[in-house]
Amino acid sequence: MPIIPQFLLGAYLLFLVAAGWRLWSIGWTRWIKTATALALVLPMPLLLMIPAAMHRNGAWSNLLMQLGLTLLVCGLISLAGGFSAARLRSRRRK
Protein backbone atom coordinates (compact mmCIF):
# COMPACT_ATOMS: atom_id res chain seq x y z
CA MET A 1 0.00 0.00 0.00
CA PRO A 2 1.33 3.47 -0.81
CA ILE A 3 2.79 5.42 2.09
CA ILE A 4 1.16 8.82 1.40
CA PRO A 5 -2.46 7.77 2.20
CA GLN A 6 -1.29 6.06 5.39
CA PHE A 7 0.64 9.18 6.38
CA LEU A 8 -2.37 11.42 5.74
CA LEU A 9 -4.67 9.13 7.73
CA GLY A 10 -2.24 9.09 10.65
CA ALA A 11 -1.87 12.87 10.54
CA TYR A 12 -5.67 13.29 10.49
CA LEU A 13 -6.14 11.02 13.51
CA LEU A 14 -3.30 12.68 15.45
CA PHE A 15 -4.84 16.07 14.64
CA LEU A 16 -8.12 14.86 16.16
CA VAL A 17 -6.37 13.63 19.31
CA ALA A 18 -4.71 17.04 19.68
CA ALA A 19 -8.01 18.81 18.99
CA GLY A 20 -9.76 16.74 21.64
CA TRP A 21 -7.01 17.60 24.11
CA ARG A 22 -7.36 21.32 23.40
CA LEU A 23 -11.15 21.26 23.46
CA TRP A 24 -11.06 19.82 26.97
CA SER A 25 -9.01 22.75 28.27
CA ILE A 26 -11.24 25.45 26.76
CA GLY A 27 -13.87 26.77 29.14
CA TRP A 28 -16.84 26.42 26.79
CA THR A 29 -20.13 24.75 27.60
CA ARG A 30 -20.59 21.08 26.78
CA TRP A 31 -22.91 21.82 23.84
CA ILE A 32 -20.43 24.15 22.16
CA LYS A 33 -17.62 21.63 22.66
CA THR A 34 -19.79 18.89 21.13
CA ALA A 35 -20.71 21.06 18.14
CA THR A 36 -17.06 21.98 17.60
CA ALA A 37 -16.01 18.33 17.86
CA LEU A 38 -18.58 17.33 15.26
CA ALA A 39 -17.47 20.16 13.00
CA LEU A 40 -13.91 18.84 13.23
CA VAL A 41 -14.73 15.16 12.68
CA LEU A 42 -17.48 15.21 10.04
CA PRO A 43 -15.92 16.89 6.96
CA MET A 44 -13.46 14.11 6.02
CA PRO A 45 -15.94 11.20 6.25
CA LEU A 46 -18.64 13.19 4.49
CA LEU A 47 -16.32 13.71 1.52
CA LEU A 48 -16.54 9.95 1.02
CA MET A 49 -20.09 9.26 2.19
CA ILE A 50 -22.03 11.89 0.24
CA PRO A 51 -20.89 10.76 -3.24
CA ALA A 52 -21.53 7.14 -2.21
CA ALA A 53 -25.05 8.01 -1.09
CA MET A 54 -25.78 9.95 -4.28
CA HIS A 55 -24.64 7.14 -6.59
CA ARG A 56 -25.85 3.99 -4.82
CA ASN A 57 -25.59 1.80 -7.93
CA GLY A 58 -22.00 2.76 -8.67
CA ALA A 59 -19.22 0.22 -8.58
CA TRP A 60 -17.37 1.93 -5.73
CA SER A 61 -20.28 3.22 -3.65
CA ASN A 62 -20.21 0.45 -1.04
CA LEU A 63 -16.46 0.81 -0.58
CA LEU A 64 -16.72 4.60 -0.26
CA MET A 65 -19.52 4.27 2.30
CA GLN A 66 -17.53 1.75 4.35
CA LEU A 67 -14.41 3.92 4.25
CA GLY A 68 -16.42 6.98 5.28
CA LEU A 69 -18.05 5.17 8.21
CA THR A 70 -14.69 3.76 9.31
CA LEU A 71 -13.12 7.19 9.15
CA LEU A 72 -16.02 8.62 11.15
CA VAL A 73 -15.73 6.00 13.89
CA CYS A 74 -11.93 6.29 14.07
CA GLY A 75 -12.19 10.08 14.19
CA LEU A 76 -14.67 9.98 17.05
CA ILE A 77 -12.49 7.51 18.95
CA SER A 78 -9.41 9.71 18.42
CA LEU A 79 -11.24 12.81 19.59
CA ALA A 80 -12.56 10.97 22.65
CA GLY A 81 -9.02 9.75 23.32
CA GLY A 82 -7.80 13.33 23.35
CA PHE A 83 -10.62 14.32 25.72
CA SER A 84 -9.88 11.47 28.11
CA ALA A 85 -6.10 11.98 28.06
CA ALA A 86 -6.49 15.67 28.90
CA ARG A 87 -9.01 14.88 31.64
CA LEU A 88 -6.75 12.27 33.23
CA ARG A 89 -3.77 14.58 33.06
CA SER A 90 -5.68 17.46 34.67
CA ARG A 91 -6.84 15.19 37.50
CA ARG A 92 -3.30 14.03 38.20
CA ARG A 93 -1.99 17.60 38.46
CA LYS A 94 -4.55 18.72 41.06
C-alpha positions in Angstrom: 0.0 0.0 0.0 1.3 3.5 -0.8 2.8 5.4 2.1 1.2 8.8 1.4 -2.5 7.8 2.2 -1.3 6.1 5.4 0.6 9.2 6.4 -2.4 11.4 5.7 -4.7 9.1 7.7 -2.2 9.1 10.6 -1.9 12.9 10.5 -5.7 13.3 10.5 -6.1 11.0 13.5 -3.3 12.7 15.4 -4.8 16.1 14.6 -8.1 14.9 16.2 -6.4 13.6 19.3 -4.7 17.0 19.7 -8.0 18.8 19.0 -9.8 16.7 21.6 -7.0 17.6 24.1 -7.4 21.3 23.4 -11.2 21.3 23.5 -11.1 19.8 27.0 -9.0 22.7 28.3 -11.2 25.4 26.8 -13.9 26.8 29.1 -16.8 26.4 26.8 -20.1 24.8 27.6 -20.6 21.1 26.8 -22.9 21.8 23.8 -20.4 24.1 22.2 -17.6 21.6 22.7 -19.8 18.9 21.1 -20.7 21.1 18.1 -17.1 22.0 17.6 -16.0 18.3 17.9 -18.6 17.3 15.3 -17.5 20.2 13.0 -13.9 18.8 13.2 -14.7 15.2 12.7 -17.5 15.2 10.0 -15.9 16.9 7.0 -13.5 14.1 6.0 -15.9 11.2 6.3 -18.6 13.2 4.5 -16.3 13.7 1.5 -16.5 9.9 1.0 -20.1 9.3 2.2 -22.0 11.9 0.2 -20.9 10.8 -3.2 -21.5 7.1 -2.2 -25.1 8.0 -1.1 -25.8 9.9 -4.3 -24.6 7.1 -6.6 -25.8 4.0 -4.8 -25.6 1.8 -7.9 -22.0 2.8 -8.7 -19.2 0.2 -8.6 -17.4 1.9 -5.7 -20.3 3.2 -3.6 -20.2 0.4 -1.0 -16.5 0.8 -0.6 -16.7 4.6 -0.3 -19.5 4.3 2.3 -17.5 1.8 4.4 -14.4 3.9 4.2 -16.4 7.0 5.3 -18.0 5.2 8.2 -14.7 3.8 9.3 -13.1 7.2 9.2 -16.0 8.6 11.2 -15.7 6.0 13.9 -11.9 6.3 14.1 -12.2 10.1 14.2 -14.7 10.0 17.1 -12.5 7.5 18.9 -9.4 9.7 18.4 -11.2 12.8 19.6 -12.6 11.0 22.6 -9.0 9.8 23.3 -7.8 13.3 23.4 -10.6 14.3 25.7 -9.9 11.5 28.1 -6.1 12.0 28.1 -6.5 15.7 28.9 -9.0 14.9 31.6 -6.8 12.3 33.2 -3.8 14.6 33.1 -5.7 17.5 34.7 -6.8 15.2 37.5 -3.3 14.0 38.2 -2.0 17.6 38.5 -4.5 18.7 41.1 
